[in-house]
């Protein structure tokens, strides 16, 4: 519902009188996806939509309704909302390129309209309600033609090509989260990409990386002596994140050390219990299992913290 409200707002179909609304509907429906100057993100989401429709068809033919539902859920939540919808804000709020903005508006409508039709048998009421609120043809979604996968706009090559961009954004977000960098603060990063094809793809998506990962500037190549940077790697790409402007290193080292001390104290208590024959003999099995799980989780968290602490100390050198 919230994603659809965003799309409705983006395509300018709110707050209009009936005449203006009908004009907007005719304008967007008069366009064709074949005539659009699509960028990589557009081609990716359309390909993923077609792959999802194909997967839903396969599951329905086997009466695997849970599989079809899962495919629909994953597409809308993890791909359309998490990636395309968020990236679209970069183009929608850029008034310097009206043509590209129009392409983005069309793709948002195109994907949502086809998705609603595919989802309709699973969630009839809300899909009808939303479909009626966007440009459409016909009286009801329930008597419309069910979408078919379009092979011409399905490309595994396109889907794979954009993956390194997602990986870079996810890795920068992960480091920001681990170091508790203020969400409002931007960081500078350096990308050392070993493969030319990936480098070209990433270069074309710098504005999306900056927006989605809260990055101010991106430099391509190595980070020199690496001073002030935290290094992480994804695939064939080394990512250097400059954090001296965003993190007080001494405070962060103390915070991590204090947190590790608390966890290690808890680990020592769990180990003492599990090494006590009387505890193992008398305690119910569920309590023993709970204690083992608690120790395992503490070890995992402590390992992550130890890695963070090492990175912080290296920056201080």
N, C-alpha and C positions, 0 to 999 in steps of 0.2 A: 504493500500500500504506500509506504513512504517513498520507495524507489519510483513508483509510478507517478506520485505527486511531483517528484523532482523532474521527471521526463515531461509531464504535462506542462509544468512551468517553463521548462527549457525550450519547448517547441512553440511557446507563446499562445497556448490555447486556454488561458485562464483570464478572467476579468474582461472578456469580450462580449459584445452583444451578439445576437444570433446571426446577423448578416456577416459580421467580421469573422465569426467562428466558422461559418460555412465556407467563406473565402479561404481561410487558413487551411481547412480540411482539403479543399480542392487543390490548393497549391502543393501541399505535401504529397498528396496521393497522385498528382500528375507526374511526379518525378519517378525515375526508375533507378534501381540499384546498379544496373548495368552502365548508366551514364554518369555515375558518381566518380569523382577523383578520390578514391579511397586510400588512406594511409595504412601502415602496417597494423595499427590498433583496430581500425575499422575491419580490415580483412580478417584479422584474428577473431574478433567477436562474432562476425557473420559465419566464419568457418566453424567455430565452436557451437553456434546455434544449430547449424545444419548437422553437425556430428551428434548433437544432443537429440535432435528430432529423429535421426536415424537410429540412435540407441533406444529411444523410447519405442519406436516402431518394432524393433527386434524383441524388446521385452514384452510388449503387448501381444505379439504373435505367439509368445510362449506362456501367456497368462501370468507373467512375472510382474505383477503390479507394484510390488515394493521396489524392484529394480528400476522400473520406469519412474517411480516417484523420486527415488534417490538421485537419478540422473537429472531430473528437472530441478530438484532442490540444489544440487551441487552447481549446476550451470548458473542459476539465478543468483545464488548467494555468493559463491566463491569466485565466479568469473565476471558476470555482468555487474554486480554491485561492487565487489571488492576492487576490481580492476578497471573495467571500461567506464562505468559510471563515474568513478572518482577521477579518472584521467580526462573525461570529457569536460570537466570544469575548467581545465587549462584552455581549451578551445572556446568554450561558451562565454568565458569572461574576457576573451581577447577580441576587442572591437577592431583591431587593425587588419584582420583577415576575415571579412564577411563571408567569402566563398567557402572557406574551410569550416567556419562556424555553421554554415548551412548544411554542409555534408554531415557534420557531427549531429546536428538536430535530426536530420533525416535518418541516420543510422540508429539513433536512440529510439525513434518512433518505429522504424522498421523491425528492429529486434524485439521490442516490447510487444508490438501488435502480433507478430508471429508466435512469440512465446505464450501470450495469453490464450491464443487458440489451441496451442499444444497442451497447455495446462488445464484448459476448460473442463475436460471430462473428470479431472481429479478435484478441482475446486470451482464448481460452476457459478456460484453466486458472486464472489468477489471479482472473478475474471470478467463476467458480464458487466458488472458495475464499472470497472476500470475501462473496459473496451468501449463502452458507451461514452466515456469522457475524453477519448482520444479520436483523432481523425480515423474514420472507418467507412466501409461500404456495407450496406445491408441493414436489416432491422435488428438482428440479434446474432450474437456470436455463436449461439448453439445451432444455427442453421447455416453457418458459414462453412466454407470448404476447409477441411482439416489440412494443416501444412504438410508438405512433402520436403524431404531433404533435397537440396539443390547441389548436385555434384560439381557444378561449375564454380561454386563458391565454397567448396570444402577442400582444404589443403593442409595436410599434415606438415608440409614444409613451412607454411606460414605459422602454424601453431608452434612448431619447434623453434622457429627463428626468433620469436619474441620472448622465449623462456629466459635467456640470459639477462634481459632487461628486468623481468620479474625477480630473478635471483639477486640481482644487484640491489634493487629496492628493498627486498625482504632482508637482505644481510645488513644493510645500513640501518633499517628499522630495528633489527634485532640488537645491534650494538648500542643504538640509542636507548633502547629499553633496558638493557643490561646495566648501562652506566647511569641510568636515570637522568638522562639529559632532558632539560625542559622542552616539552613539545613545541613551545613557541620559538625556541632557539634554532637557528639554522647552522649547519656545519659545512665545511669545505671538504671535498673528497678528491682523491687522485685515483684514477683507474688505469691499471697496467694490464691491457688486454693483449693476449698472445695470438689471437686469431683475427685475421683481417675482416672476415665476414661478420663476426660478432662485433668488432670495433665499429664497422659501418652502421650496423643496426642500432647499437647503443648511442652512437653520435647523433643519429636521427631522432632519438628519444630523450635527449638531455632535458628538455623542458618538462617532460613527464617525471623523470627521475627527481629533478629539483622539487617539483610540486609534491609528489607522493612520499618522498623520503625526507622532506624538509632540508634540502641542500641549497646552499647559496651559490657556490661555484664548483665546477667540475674541471679538473685538469687531467689530460690524457698523457700517460707515460709513467715513469717511476717517480717515487717521492723523494729523490735525492738521498740524504742521510737518514731520512725517516723520522727525524726528531720532531716530537709533538704529535706523531701519528700513531694510531692503532691500526694494525694490519689484520685483515681477514681475507679469506679466499673463497671464491665460488667458481667451480669449473676451472676454466683456464684464465680467469680474471683475478688479479690481486687488487684488493680494495684498501686504500689507505684513508682513514678518517681522521682529520685534524681535530683534536679535542681540547687543546690548551685554552681555546677561547670559550669553550662550553662547559668544561669541568675543572674544578679545583682539585688537582692531582693529590695533594697531601690529605685533603678532607676525604677524598674517595678511597685512598689507601687505608685510612683509619676506619672508615665505614665498613669496608670489605673485611678488614682484619677483625673488627669487633663482631661482625656477623658470623664469620668463620669460627670465632672462639665460642659463641653460643651454640652453634651447630655441633662443634666437636665435643662440647660438654654433654649435649644430648646423646651423641653417638656413644660416648664413653658409658653413659648410663644404660643404654640399650645393650651394648656389648656385655656389660657386667651381668645384666639379667639373663641374657641368652647363654652365658658361660656358667651360670649357676645351675648345678644339677637339680637342686630342689625346686627352682622355678620351672624348669622343663618338665619335671615329674608331676608337680601339683597344679600348674596353671592349665586352664582349659585350652584346647587347641586353637580356638579362634583368637585368644589373647596372645599366644605365642606367634601366630601368623601375623597378627597386627603389629607386634613388636619387630618382627623381621622386616615387614614392609616399611615400617617407620625408619629403621636403620638403613635400608636400601635407598629410600628417598633422600635421607640425610647425606649419604655418601655421594649421590648424584649431584645434589645441590652444592655440596662442598667442592666437588670437582670443578664445577662451573665457576664458582667463586675463586678458586685457586688459579684458574686460567685468567680470570679478570685481574686478579692481584698481580700476577706475573706481567701482564700487559702494562699495568699502571707503573710498576717498578722499572720496566724497560724504558718507558717514556721519561722517567726521572733521570736515567743514566746520561 
